[in-house]
Amino acid sequence: MRLLLLLPLLTACGAGRVDRVEGRDALETALFVQDVEGDGERAVIVLSNSALSCEMFTESDDPNEQLRADLALQAAFTREGALIVSLSLYRFTAAAPEWDGLYLLSDAAGHPLNTVSSPRNAGAALYEVIESEVADAEGLVITYTPTSVRRIDPVTGPGAVSVTRSNDGALFGTFDLEDAQVSGRFRAEDCGDSRDLFLTLDLLRGEDSPRGDTGA
């Protein structure tokens, strides 16, 4: 297993990259939110080769903006070649007061437990559209229906995520998910109060979501 312990420098203009068996893709999106969980904190990082933003995960009063956001989210989960990786970081705050550090993936299904002896742990899920077909095309609006997808939830160990928090609040990191055969690096933007980003986990698992059906 390759543990990516050294964080490469990422420029502010890029979200990062993802390496797969098929080759290397640029990440168009790297976002995260954080929340208190038990005696620790959880950060959910969403990585995608589709262009998404924090605002897309919150309801808009403007129906046109809402429609554009819904279509972008739908395409991110249905267009051929779409890839989304969700990384969940857990830290036991008494022993790990800062986010900086190495987070090991659990070898078993389910969320790992934070303890004093193991204060930093990680979980991961992957969703990839292998093949997709156009469901509807009207003007510039195109919707897709996936015909073949790869979903791994959870991605179990061996694997690791390594992060550093920058002065502007972003999370710089690397990840290596051996079970899913993906690795890469990212610079994730803090979405602050965009709590609906957590719903991405439900979308990855194919559960019902108020933002529409993934079609998978």
N, C-alpha and C positions, 0 to 999 in steps of 0.2 A: 504493500500500500504506500502511496506517495502522500506524505503529509506536507501540505504547503505552509511551512512555518514562517517563511519570509514574505512580507507583504510587498508586492511590486508597487511602484509609484503609478498612480492613475492620474491622468489629467482631468481637470475640472469639466472638460467638454464632453467626456465620455462616461457611459454607465458601466463599461467593462466589456468582458468577453466570456464566451462559453466554449469549451472544447468537447467535442463528441467524437465518436468513432468515424462519423461521416466527414468531420472536418471542424473548422473553427467558425463561429458566428459572433458578430458584434451584438452586445446587449443594448437594446434601445431603452430599456427601463430597469431601474434598480431603486426600489422604494422600501421603506420600513416604517412600522409603528411599534410602540412598546406599551406594556401594561404590567400592572402588579399581578403576580400569581403566587398565592400562598406566602411563603417566607422569602420569595425571590421576585425576579422580574423576568418577563418574556419579551423578546423582540421577534417580530415576524418580518422577514425580508422576502420581497417578491421580485424575482428576476424574470425578464421576458425579452424575447427578440421582436416584440411588438411595441409600438410607441404608446405608452400609457402615462398618466399623470395622477398626482394625489387627488386633484379635483374630480377626476372621473369616478372616484369611489364615494363621493358624497352627492346627495340629492340636490338638484338645481331648481330654482324657481323659474328659470327660463326654459320653456319646453323645447326650444331649438337646441340649446346647449345640452339638455338632458338627452335628447335623441342622438346627438353626435357622440356623447359619452357612451350611451348604451350600445351603439353600433360599433364603436371602437373596442369596447370590452368584448362584445360578441365575436368580432373578428379575431381578437387575441386568443380566443378559445376554440375557434372553428376553422380558420383558414389553414390551408395545407402548409406544413412547415412550422406552424406556430409552436413555440416552446415556452413553458412556464415552469420555473423551479421555485419552490417555496422553502425557505430555511427558517426554522424556529430555534431561537437561542434561549436557553434558560440559565440564569445565574442565581446562586444562593447568595444574597447580598451581604450576609454576615462575613462570608469568606471571600467573596468576590465583589467588592464595592464598585468596581468599574467594569465597563463592557470589554475593555481590551483583554485579549487572551485567546487561548485555543479551546474550542468546543468540540468534543468527540461525539460522534453519532452513537446512538444506542444500538446494541447488537440484537435487541428484541423489539417486537412490535409495541407501539404505544409510546407515550411521552416518557422520557427518562426522568428520574427523580433527582432533585438537587439536594445534596448533602454537604456537610462540612468537608468530608474527604473527597467528594466529587462535585465541586461547586459550579462547574461549567459543563453543560451538556447541550446537545443539539438534536433536532429532529428535522426531517426533510420529506418533501413530496415532489413528484415530477409528473407533468402532463405534457404530452407531445402529440400533435396531429400529424400522422404519417401520410394519410391520404384524405382528400376532401373534394367535394364537388359543389358547384354553384347551385344554391337552392333558389335564388331569386336575384334578378338584376333589373333595376329600374333607374335609369339615368346613371348617376355616379354612386348610387347605393347598391352594394352587392352583399348578399348574405350567403353563408356557406353551411353545408351539412357535412360533418366529418364521417367518413366511411371506415377509417382505420385509425385508432389512437393507441398510444402507449401511456398507461397510467401506473405509477408505482407509488403506493402510499400504505405504509411508510417506506421510505428508503432506509434500509437498516445498514449497520456498520459492516465492515470497517469504513471509516470516512471521517472527515473533520472539516470544520469551518474555523478560520482564524480572522479576527477582526481588530481594528483599531479605530477609536472614536477621534475625529478631527476636531479642531477648534470651532469649526462652523456647525458642528453637530452631525455631520455625515458619518456613515460607517464605511471605512475602507476594509476590504477583506478578500480572502481567497477561500475556495471550497473545493473539496475532492470527494465525490460520491461514487465509490467504487462499484457498488451494487447497480447503480443506474448508468455507469460508464460516462459520467459527465464531470467536468471540473472547470474551473475558471477563476475570474477575479471580478470585483465589482466596487463601485462607489455608490452607496445607497443614500438617497435623500430621505430625510425625516418628514413623514407626512403629518406629524403632530396629532391633531384631533380627528383625523380621517379614520375613525374607528372601523368603518365599513371595509377597510382593507383586509380585516380579519376574515371577511366573507369569502375571500379568494381561496382559503383552505377548503370551504364547503364546495366551491366550484370545482376544485381539483379532485374532490372525492365524488363528484357527480351528484351531489345532493341538491335539493331545491334551493333556488336563490331568487331574491326579488329582482335581480338584474337580468333574468332571462335564462333560457335553457342552453346548455353547451352543445346540445345536439348529439352528444356522444352516448 
